[in-house]
Amino acid sequence: MATTGIFHYLQSSDGITHAVAGVLLAMSVASWCFLIVKAWVLIRAKRQGPRAVQRFWQAPTLAEGIAELRKLDREGVYLPLAVAAWRASEAEMPGALIAHVEPGERVLRALRHALLASQRRLEFGQVLLASVGSTAPFVGLLGTVWGIYHALGSIAASGQAMIENVAGPVGEALIMTAFGLVVAIPAVLAYNVLGRLVRQISEELDGFAHDLHAYTSGVAPRRVKSAPVQDRVV
């Protein structure tokens, strides 16, 4: 039976080391689960968006365009903007303070709120990846420091402070730092990649909101086809 390695280290370690390992494991599972789900949502939104917007502008009326968005925008990224613009442009509230606001300004206000809400949905959970990427190495380092302290204390108590007796336990304690890096590196990479997708979709949303405001204000909207991702500079 081996007396060194990760399993021997965990078996011979105390509760604090186990707690640190558990925290790192939980951080890894949470970040990977979020990464997979978020990547799926953003990739779908990125692929569906241009086609959904194109079908929206090809519809004869705003209501029919919204119906097209309901079918094609399955992630609900563009749909809230169109619904907000439609409701603000059609709303009649006699006697209310907002009734004294110009229709174009009402639409602009509604689009601004809908755009911010959609962007918050796109960015939801990014703080998890950022937190894991920035804290996991330090959590692993904490486990290493405590493991070295625990190992040196055990060696001192045994009275066998020779190099061969010190190198093994100290080397095993360094595994916790490696664990921290293994948890942090994918989280940092995912944060950057998903953040780029969020920025690209946000740019498309901003253009769609501008077109909606132009349409509801009586100005012909810009119906420019979105550039492919590889041709865009972020």
ChimeraX commands (.cxc) that place a marker at each C-alpha (Angstrom):
marker #1 position 0.00,0.00,0.00 radius 0.5
marker #1 position 1.40,3.40,-0.98 radius 0.5
marker #1 position 2.31,5.82,1.79 radius 0.5
marker #1 position 2.48,8.92,-0.39 radius 0.5
marker #1 position 0.15,10.64,-2.81 radius 0.5
marker #1 position -3.09,12.51,-2.74 radius 0.5
marker #1 position -5.14,9.75,-1.14 radius 0.5
marker #1 position -2.61,9.18,1.61 radius 0.5
marker #1 position -2.45,12.94,2.17 radius 0.5
marker #1 position -6.22,13.27,2.53 radius 0.5
marker #1 position -6.43,10.23,4.79 radius 0.5
marker #1 position -3.74,11.54,7.12 radius 0.5
marker #1 position -4.90,15.19,7.11 radius 0.5
marker #1 position -7.21,16.88,9.59 radius 0.5
marker #1 position -10.64,18.46,9.30 radius 0.5
marker #1 position -9.40,21.84,8.09 radius 0.5
marker #1 position -7.65,20.28,5.11 radius 0.5
marker #1 position -10.78,18.27,4.34 radius 0.5
marker #1 position -12.85,21.46,4.53 radius 0.5
marker #1 position -10.51,23.26,2.12 radius 0.5
marker #1 position -10.65,20.33,-0.30 radius 0.5
marker #1 position -14.45,20.31,-0.03 radius 0.5
marker #1 position -14.64,24.03,-0.78 radius 0.5
marker #1 position -12.44,23.61,-3.85 radius 0.5
marker #1 position -14.54,20.68,-5.03 radius 0.5
marker #1 position -17.75,22.68,-4.58 radius 0.5
marker #1 position -16.26,25.65,-6.45 radius 0.5
marker #1 position -15.19,23.40,-9.29 radius 0.5
marker #1 position -18.59,21.70,-9.61 radius 0.5
marker #1 position -20.46,25.02,-9.44 radius 0.5
marker #1 position -18.26,26.72,-12.03 radius 0.5
marker #1 position -18.41,23.79,-14.46 radius 0.5
marker #1 position -22.19,23.43,-14.16 radius 0.5
marker #1 position -22.66,27.14,-14.72 radius 0.5
marker #1 position -20.15,27.15,-17.58 radius 0.5
marker #1 position -21.99,24.41,-19.47 radius 0.5
marker #1 position -25.46,25.91,-18.98 radius 0.5
marker #1 position -24.36,29.49,-19.70 radius 0.5
marker #1 position -22.40,28.51,-22.81 radius 0.5
marker #1 position -25.44,26.66,-24.14 radius 0.5
marker #1 position -27.71,29.67,-23.55 radius 0.5
marker #1 position -25.33,32.22,-25.06 radius 0.5
marker #1 position -24.47,30.12,-28.11 radius 0.5
marker #1 position -28.16,29.56,-28.82 radius 0.5
marker #1 position -28.88,33.27,-28.40 radius 0.5
marker #1 position -25.99,34.16,-30.69 radius 0.5
marker #1 position -27.15,31.76,-33.40 radius 0.5
marker #1 position -30.86,32.51,-33.17 radius 0.5
marker #1 position -30.56,36.28,-32.84 radius 0.5
marker #1 position -29.76,37.37,-36.41 radius 0.5
marker #1 position -32.41,35.09,-37.94 radius 0.5
marker #1 position -35.04,36.15,-35.40 radius 0.5
marker #1 position -34.35,39.85,-36.00 radius 0.5
marker #1 position -34.44,39.36,-39.77 radius 0.5
marker #1 position -37.81,37.62,-39.59 radius 0.5
marker #1 position -39.07,40.33,-37.25 radius 0.5
marker #1 position -38.34,43.11,-39.74 radius 0.5
marker #1 position -39.82,41.08,-42.60 radius 0.5
marker #1 position -43.17,40.91,-40.81 radius 0.5
marker #1 position -45.87,43.32,-42.09 radius 0.5
marker #1 position -46.82,44.63,-38.64 radius 0.5
marker #1 position -45.17,45.04,-35.26 radius 0.5
marker #1 position -47.55,42.53,-33.68 radius 0.5
marker #1 position -46.72,39.90,-36.30 radius 0.5
marker #1 position -43.03,40.64,-35.87 radius 0.5
marker #1 position -43.38,39.98,-32.15 radius 0.5
marker #1 position -45.09,36.69,-32.97 radius 0.5
marker #1 position -42.08,35.73,-35.10 radius 0.5
marker #1 position -39.74,36.60,-32.25 radius 0.5
marker #1 position -41.75,34.41,-29.87 radius 0.5
marker #1 position -41.12,31.46,-32.17 radius 0.5
marker #1 position -37.46,32.08,-33.00 radius 0.5
marker #1 position -36.00,33.90,-30.00 radius 0.5
marker #1 position -36.25,30.94,-27.64 radius 0.5
marker #1 position -33.84,32.42,-25.11 radius 0.5
marker #1 position -36.00,35.54,-24.81 radius 0.5
marker #1 position -33.18,38.00,-25.47 radius 0.5
marker #1 position -34.68,40.20,-28.20 radius 0.5
marker #1 position -38.37,39.62,-27.47 radius 0.5
marker #1 position -38.59,41.85,-24.33 radius 0.5
marker #1 position -37.35,44.85,-26.33 radius 0.5
marker #1 position -39.95,44.44,-29.05 radius 0.5
marker #1 position -42.74,43.93,-26.51 radius 0.5
marker #1 position -41.64,46.97,-24.52 radius 0.5
marker #1 position -41.55,49.15,-27.64 radius 0.5
marker #1 position -44.97,47.91,-28.76 radius 0.5
marker #1 position -46.60,48.49,-25.38 radius 0.5
marker #1 position -45.06,51.93,-24.96 radius 0.5
marker #1 position -46.08,53.04,-28.45 radius 0.5
marker #1 position -49.65,51.75,-28.12 radius 0.5
marker #1 position -50.30,52.70,-24.50 radius 0.5
marker #1 position -52.92,55.34,-23.77 radius 0.5
marker #1 position -53.00,56.57,-20.17 radius 0.5
marker #1 position -55.12,59.72,-19.97 radius 0.5
marker #1 position -54.72,61.54,-16.69 radius 0.5
marker #1 position -51.40,59.89,-15.82 radius 0.5
marker #1 position -48.20,61.88,-15.56 radius 0.5
marker #1 position -46.55,59.76,-18.23 radius 0.5
marker #1 position -49.30,60.78,-20.66 radius 0.5
marker #1 position -47.61,64.20,-20.87 radius 0.5
marker #1 position -44.38,62.61,-22.09 radius 0.5
marker #1 position -43.81,62.48,-25.83 radius 0.5
marker #1 position -44.50,59.03,-27.33 radius 0.5
marker #1 position -40.95,58.77,-28.63 radius 0.5
marker #1 position -39.58,59.46,-25.16 radius 0.5
marker #1 position -41.90,56.85,-23.64 radius 0.5
marker #1 position -40.65,54.28,-26.11 radius 0.5
marker #1 position -37.05,55.28,-25.45 radius 0.5
marker #1 position -37.56,54.91,-21.71 radius 0.5
marker #1 position -39.21,51.50,-22.11 radius 0.5
marker #1 position -36.46,50.30,-24.44 radius 0.5
marker #1 position -33.77,51.46,-22.05 radius 0.5
marker #1 position -35.28,49.45,-19.19 radius 0.5
marker #1 position -35.83,46.38,-21.39 radius 0.5
marker #1 position -32.29,46.60,-22.76 radius 0.5
marker #1 position -30.79,46.79,-19.27 radius 0.5
marker #1 position -32.91,43.83,-18.15 radius 0.5
marker #1 position -31.79,41.73,-21.12 radius 0.5
marker #1 position -28.15,42.63,-20.54 radius 0.5
marker #1 position -28.43,41.71,-16.86 radius 0.5
marker #1 position -29.84,38.34,-17.88 radius 0.5
marker #1 position -26.93,37.79,-20.24 radius 0.5
marker #1 position -24.39,38.73,-17.56 radius 0.5
marker #1 position -26.07,36.72,-14.80 radius 0.5
marker #1 position -23.64,34.39,-13.08 radius 0.5
marker #1 position -20.48,35.90,-14.52 radius 0.5
marker #1 position -19.55,37.02,-11.02 radius 0.5
marker #1 position -19.44,33.34,-10.00 radius 0.5
marker #1 position -16.74,32.57,-12.56 radius 0.5
marker #1 position -14.83,35.72,-11.63 radius 0.5
marker #1 position -15.00,34.85,-7.93 radius 0.5
marker #1 position -13.89,31.25,-8.46 radius 0.5
marker #1 position -11.07,32.31,-10.76 radius 0.5
marker #1 position -9.74,34.88,-8.31 radius 0.5
marker #1 position -10.18,33.02,-5.00 radius 0.5
marker #1 position -9.55,29.34,-5.80 radius 0.5
marker #1 position -5.73,29.69,-5.92 radius 0.5
marker #1 position -5.74,31.34,-2.50 radius 0.5
marker #1 position -8.03,28.68,-1.07 radius 0.5
marker #1 position -5.62,26.06,-2.37 radius 0.5
marker #1 position -2.70,28.00,-0.92 radius 0.5
marker #1 position -4.45,28.05,2.44 radius 0.5
marker #1 position -4.72,24.28,2.28 radius 0.5
marker #1 position -1.04,24.01,1.41 radius 0.5
marker #1 position 0.08,26.26,4.26 radius 0.5
marker #1 position -2.06,24.41,6.76 radius 0.5
marker #1 position -0.93,21.05,5.38 radius 0.5
marker #1 position 2.74,22.00,5.72 radius 0.5
marker #1 position 2.13,23.21,9.27 radius 0.5
marker #1 position 0.32,20.00,10.12 radius 0.5
marker #1 position 3.05,17.85,8.52 radius 0.5
marker #1 position 5.92,19.67,10.24 radius 0.5
marker #1 position 4.13,19.41,13.56 radius 0.5
marker #1 position 3.75,15.66,13.14 radius 0.5
marker #1 position 7.41,15.27,12.11 radius 0.5
marker #1 position 8.60,17.33,15.08 radius 0.5
marker #1 position 6.52,15.21,17.43 radius 0.5
marker #1 position 8.02,12.02,16.01 radius 0.5
marker #1 position 11.59,13.31,16.39 radius 0.5
marker #1 position 12.57,12.19,12.88 radius 0.5
marker #1 position 13.30,15.51,11.16 radius 0.5
marker #1 position 15.36,14.08,8.31 radius 0.5
marker #1 position 15.01,15.37,4.75 radius 0.5
marker #1 position 13.38,12.18,3.48 radius 0.5
marker #1 position 10.77,12.44,6.21 radius 0.5
marker #1 position 10.07,16.11,5.47 radius 0.5
marker #1 position 9.99,16.08,1.66 radius 0.5
marker #1 position 7.09,13.63,1.33 radius 0.5
marker #1 position 4.52,15.36,3.58 radius 0.5
marker #1 position 5.47,18.83,2.35 radius 0.5
marker #1 position 5.21,17.72,-1.28 radius 0.5
marker #1 position 1.81,16.22,-0.59 radius 0.5
marker #1 position 0.66,19.49,0.96 radius 0.5
marker #1 position 1.56,21.33,-2.25 radius 0.5
marker #1 position -1.14,19.30,-4.01 radius 0.5
marker #1 position -3.74,21.68,-2.56 radius 0.5
marker #1 position -2.16,24.60,-4.45 radius 0.5
marker #1 position -2.35,22.54,-7.63 radius 0.5
marker #1 position -6.02,21.83,-6.90 radius 0.5
marker #1 position -6.66,25.54,-6.54 radius 0.5
marker #1 position -5.08,26.25,-9.92 radius 0.5
marker #1 position -6.99,23.40,-11.59 radius 0.5
marker #1 position -10.22,24.95,-10.31 radius 0.5
marker #1 position -9.28,28.55,-11.16 radius 0.5
marker #1 position -7.87,28.22,-14.69 radius 0.5
marker #1 position -11.05,26.90,-16.40 radius 0.5
marker #1 position -13.13,29.50,-14.56 radius 0.5
marker #1 position -10.93,32.35,-15.78 radius 0.5
marker #1 position -10.93,31.06,-19.36 radius 0.5
marker #1 position -14.71,30.60,-19.29 radius 0.5
marker #1 position -15.19,34.09,-17.87 radius 0.5
marker #1 position -13.26,35.62,-20.76 radius 0.5
marker #1 position -14.90,33.53,-23.50 radius 0.5
marker #1 position -18.45,33.95,-22.17 radius 0.5
marker #1 position -17.82,37.64,-21.54 radius 0.5
marker #1 position -16.90,38.06,-25.21 radius 0.5
marker #1 position -20.16,36.38,-26.25 radius 0.5
marker #1 position -22.11,38.62,-23.88 radius 0.5
marker #1 position -20.51,41.73,-25.39 radius 0.5
marker #1 position -21.30,40.59,-28.93 radius 0.5
marker #1 position -24.95,39.89,-28.14 radius 0.5
marker #1 position -25.22,43.18,-26.22 radius 0.5
marker #1 position -24.02,45.04,-29.30 radius 0.5
marker #1 position -26.70,43.33,-31.38 radius 0.5
marker #1 position -29.31,44.20,-28.75 radius 0.5
marker #1 position -28.24,47.83,-28.76 radius 0.5
marker #1 position -28.64,48.02,-32.53 radius 0.5
marker #1 position -32.02,46.30,-32.36 radius 0.5
marker #1 position -33.19,48.78,-29.71 radius 0.5
marker #1 position -32.05,51.68,-31.90 radius 0.5
marker #1 position -34.00,50.29,-34.85 radius 0.5
marker #1 position -37.12,49.78,-32.74 radius 0.5
marker #1 position -36.98,53.35,-31.50 radius 0.5
marker #1 position -36.51,54.61,-35.04 radius 0.5
marker #1 position -39.47,52.54,-36.24 radius 0.5
marker #1 position -41.84,53.65,-33.48 radius 0.5
marker #1 position -40.73,57.26,-34.00 radius 0.5
marker #1 position -41.71,57.11,-37.66 radius 0.5
marker #1 position -38.17,56.88,-39.03 radius 0.5
marker #1 position -37.22,53.97,-41.26 radius 0.5
marker #1 position -35.11,51.55,-39.24 radius 0.5
marker #1 position -31.67,50.42,-40.21 radius 0.5
marker #1 position -32.03,46.84,-41.42 radius 0.5
marker #1 position -28.39,45.96,-41.60 radius 0.5
marker #1 position -27.54,42.29,-41.44 radius 0.5
marker #1 position -25.35,41.45,-38.47 radius 0.5
marker #1 position -21.74,40.72,-39.32 radius 0.5
marker #1 position -20.43,37.21,-38.64 radius 0.5
marker #1 position -18.61,36.78,-35.36 radius 0.5
marker #1 position -15.26,36.15,-37.03 radius 0.5
marker #1 position -15.48,39.46,-38.88 radius 0.5
marker #1 position -16.16,41.49,-35.77 radius 0.5
marker #1 position -13.63,43.08,-33.50 radius 0.5
marker #1 position -14.47,43.13,-29.81 radius 0.5
marker link #1:1,2 radius 0.2
marker link #1:2,3 radius 0.2
marker link #1:3,4 radius 0.2
marker link #1:4,5 radius 0.2
marker link #1:5,6 radius 0.2
marker link #1:6,7 radius 0.2
marker link #1:7,8 radius 0.2
marker link #1:8,9 radius 0.2
marker link #1:9,10 radius 0.2
marker link #1:10,11 radius 0.2
marker link #1:11,12 radius 0.2
marker link #1:12,13 radius 0.2
marker link #1:13,14 radius 0.2
marker link #1:14,15 radius 0.2
marker link #1:15,16 radius 0.2
marker link #1:16,17 radius 0.2
marker link #1:17,18 radius 0.2
marker link #1:18,19 radius 0.2
marker link #1:19,20 radius 0.2
marker link #1:20,21 radius 0.2
marker link #1:21,22 radius 0.2
marker link #1:22,23 radius 0.2
marker link #1:23,24 radius 0.2
marker link #1:24,25 radius 0.2
marker link #1:25,26 radius 0.2
marker link #1:26,27 radius 0.2
marker link #1:27,28 radius 0.2
marker link #1:28,29 radius 0.2
marker link #1:29,30 radius 0.2
marker link #1:30,31 radius 0.2
marker link #1:31,32 radius 0.2
marker link #1:32,33 radius 0.2
marker link #1:33,34 radius 0.2
marker link #1:34,35 radius 0.2
marker link #1:35,36 radius 0.2
marker link #1:36,37 radius 0.2
marker link #1:37,38 radius 0.2
marker link #1:38,39 radius 0.2
marker link #1:39,40 radius 0.2
marker link #1:40,41 radius 0.2
marker link #1:41,42 radius 0.2
marker link #1:42,43 radius 0.2
marker link #1:43,44 radius 0.2
marker link #1:44,45 radius 0.2
marker link #1:45,46 radius 0.2
marker link #1:46,47 radius 0.2
marker link #1:47,48 radius 0.2
marker link #1:48,49 radius 0.2
marker link #1:49,50 radius 0.2
marker link #1:50,51 radius 0.2
marker link #1:51,52 radius 0.2
marker link #1:52,53 radius 0.2
marker link #1:53,54 radius 0.2
marker link #1:54,55 radius 0.2
marker link #1:55,56 radius 0.2
marker link #1:56,57 radius 0.2
marker link #1:57,58 radius 0.2
marker link #1:58,59 radius 0.2
marker link #1:59,60 radius 0.2
marker link #1:60,61 radius 0.2
marker link #1:61,62 radius 0.2
marker link #1:62,63 radius 0.2
marker link #1:63,64 radius 0.2
marker link #1:64,65 radius 0.2
marker link #1:65,66 radius 0.2
marker link #1:66,67 radius 0.2
marker link #1:67,68 radius 0.2
marker link #1:68,69 radius 0.2
marker link #1:69,70 radius 0.2
marker link #1:70,71 radius 0.2
marker link #1:71,72 radius 0.2
marker link #1:72,73 radius 0.2
marker link #1:73,74 radius 0.2
marker link #1:74,75 radius 0.2
marker link #1:75,76 radius 0.2
marker link #1:76,77 radius 0.2
marker link #1:77,78 radius 0.2
marker link #1:78,79 radius 0.2
marker link #1:79,80 radius 0.2
marker link #1:80,81 radius 0.2
marker link #1:81,82 radius 0.2
marker link #1:82,83 radius 0.2
marker link #1:83,84 radius 0.2
marker link #1:84,85 radius 0.2
marker link #1:85,86 radius 0.2
marker link #1:86,87 radius 0.2
marker link #1:87,88 radius 0.2
marker link #1:88,89 radius 0.2
marker link #1:89,90 radius 0.2
marker link #1:90,91 radius 0.2
marker link #1:91,92 radius 0.2
marker link #1:92,93 radius 0.2
marker link #1:93,94 radius 0.2
marker link #1:94,95 radius 0.2
marker link #1:95,96 radius 0.2
marker link #1:96,97 radius 0.2
marker link #1:97,98 radius 0.2
marker link #1:98,99 radius 0.2
marker link #1:99,100 radius 0.2
marker link #1:100,101 radius 0.2
marker link #1:101,102 radius 0.2
marker link #1:102,103 radius 0.2
marker link #1:103,104 radius 0.2
marker link #1:104,105 radius 0.2
marker link #1:105,106 radius 0.2
marker link #1:106,107 radius 0.2
marker link #1:107,108 radius 0.2
marker link #1:108,109 radius 0.2
marker link #1:109,110 radius 0.2
marker link #1:110,111 radius 0.2
marker link #1:111,112 radius 0.2
marker link #1:112,113 radius 0.2
marker link #1:113,114 radius 0.2
marker link #1:114,115 radius 0.2
marker link #1:115,116 radius 0.2
marker link #1:116,117 radius 0.2
marker link #1:117,118 radius 0.2
marker link #1:118,119 radius 0.2
marker link #1:119,120 radius 0.2
marker link #1:120,121 radius 0.2
marker link #1:121,122 radius 0.2
marker link #1:122,123 radius 0.2
marker link #1:123,124 radius 0.2
marker link #1:124,125 radius 0.2
marker link #1:125,126 radius 0.2
marker link #1:126,127 radius 0.2
marker link #1:127,128 radius 0.2
marker link #1:128,129 radius 0.2
marker link #1:129,130 radius 0.2
marker link #1:130,131 radius 0.2
marker link #1:131,132 radius 0.2
marker link #1:132,133 radius 0.2
marker link #1:133,134 radius 0.2
marker link #1:134,135 radius 0.2
marker link #1:135,136 radius 0.2
marker link #1:136,137 radius 0.2
marker link #1:137,138 radius 0.2
marker link #1:138,139 radius 0.2
marker link #1:139,140 radius 0.2
marker link #1:140,141 radius 0.2
marker link #1:141,142 radius 0.2
marker link #1:142,143 radius 0.2
marker link #1:143,144 radius 0.2
marker link #1:144,145 radius 0.2
marker link #1:145,146 radius 0.2
marker link #1:146,147 radius 0.2
marker link #1:147,148 radius 0.2
marker link #1:148,149 radius 0.2
marker link #1:149,150 radius 0.2
marker link #1:150,151 radius 0.2
marker link #1:151,152 radius 0.2
marker link #1:152,153 radius 0.2
marker link #1:153,154 radius 0.2
marker link #1:154,155 radius 0.2
marker link #1:155,156 radius 0.2
marker link #1:156,157 radius 0.2
marker link #1:157,158 radius 0.2
marker link #1:158,159 radius 0.2
marker link #1:159,160 radius 0.2
marker link #1:160,161 radius 0.2
marker link #1:161,162 radius 0.2
marker link #1:162,163 radius 0.2
marker link #1:163,164 radius 0.2
marker link #1:164,165 radius 0.2
marker link #1:165,166 radius 0.2
marker link #1:166,167 radius 0.2
marker link #1:167,168 radius 0.2
marker link #1:168,169 radius 0.2
marker link #1:169,170 radius 0.2
marker link #1:170,171 radius 0.2
marker link #1:171,172 radius 0.2
marker link #1:172,173 radius 0.2
marker link #1:173,174 radius 0.2
marker link #1:174,175 radius 0.2
marker link #1:175,176 radius 0.2
marker link #1:176,177 radius 0.2
marker link #1:177,178 radius 0.2
marker link #1:178,179 radius 0.2
marker link #1:179,180 radius 0.2
marker link #1:180,181 radius 0.2
marker link #1:181,182 radius 0.2
marker link #1:182,183 radius 0.2
marker link #1:183,184 radius 0.2
marker link #1:184,185 radius 0.2
marker link #1:185,186 radius 0.2
marker link #1:186,187 radius 0.2
marker link #1:187,188 radius 0.2
marker link #1:188,189 radius 0.2
marker link #1:189,190 radius 0.2
marker link #1:190,191 radius 0.2
marker link #1:191,192 radius 0.2
marker link #1:192,193 radius 0.2
marker link #1:193,194 radius 0.2
marker link #1:194,195 radius 0.2
marker link #1:195,196 radius 0.2
marker link #1:196,197 radius 0.2
marker link #1:197,198 radius 0.2
marker link #1:198,199 radius 0.2
marker link #1:199,200 radius 0.2
marker link #1:200,201 radius 0.2
marker link #1:201,202 radius 0.2
marker link #1:202,203 radius 0.2
marker link #1:203,204 radius 0.2
marker link #1:204,205 radius 0.2
marker link #1:205,206 radius 0.2
marker link #1:206,207 radius 0.2
marker link #1:207,208 radius 0.2
marker link #1:208,209 radius 0.2
marker link #1:209,210 radius 0.2
marker link #1:210,211 radius 0.2
marker link #1:211,212 radius 0.2
marker link #1:212,213 radius 0.2
marker link #1:213,214 radius 0.2
marker link #1:214,215 radius 0.2
marker link #1:215,216 radius 0.2
marker link #1:216,217 radius 0.2
marker link #1:217,218 radius 0.2
marker link #1:218,219 radius 0.2
marker link #1:219,220 radius 0.2
marker link #1:220,221 radius 0.2
marker link #1:221,222 radius 0.2
marker link #1:222,223 radius 0.2
marker link #1:223,224 radius 0.2
marker link #1:224,225 radius 0.2
marker link #1:225,226 radius 0.2
marker link #1:226,227 radius 0.2
marker link #1:227,228 radius 0.2
marker link #1:228,229 radius 0.2
marker link #1:229,230 radius 0.2
marker link #1:230,231 radius 0.2
marker link #1:231,232 radius 0.2
marker link #1:232,233 radius 0.2
marker link #1:233,234 radius 0.2
view
